[in-house]
């Protein structure tokens, strides 16, 4: 995994000679975040273009990437999701390095992706809840992130 990430970022984002441990760690965090967003689009087992577009927009905005860099990162994230046997490799990295507001922002982005098609599938809801638990997000913070994400996509929570 690390070789593919380093290659992606050295080809697309890193300045020559700037790849260091902190930068590598940030790249892994970006990939972990993108992988979780991709998983939201995959969990209901059908491709929805609006959800895919929402995941792409979230990654592009969160990391300030251009469209080509975004596509490459999402492609790499899809590959990692395909090879992964659990969410631990993604959530442990995020939990270790992100503070509570950044974790909440990821959960909000996941809700936005899930709601991009105008509804939230029960499998998507279960996934986002599971990821929030793996990130040790307090319930109050989780609910606030959920409400922000759903309302941003025009869904009024019940």
Secondary structure, DSSP 8 states (H G I E B T S, - for coil): -HHHHHHHHHHHT--TT---HHHHHHHHHHHHHHHHHHHHHHTTSS--HHHHHHHHHHHHHHHT--HHHHHHHHHHHHHHHHH-S-SHHHHHHHHHH--HHHHHHHHHHHHHHHHTTSS--HHHHHHHHHHHHHTT--HHHHHHHHHHHHHHTT----
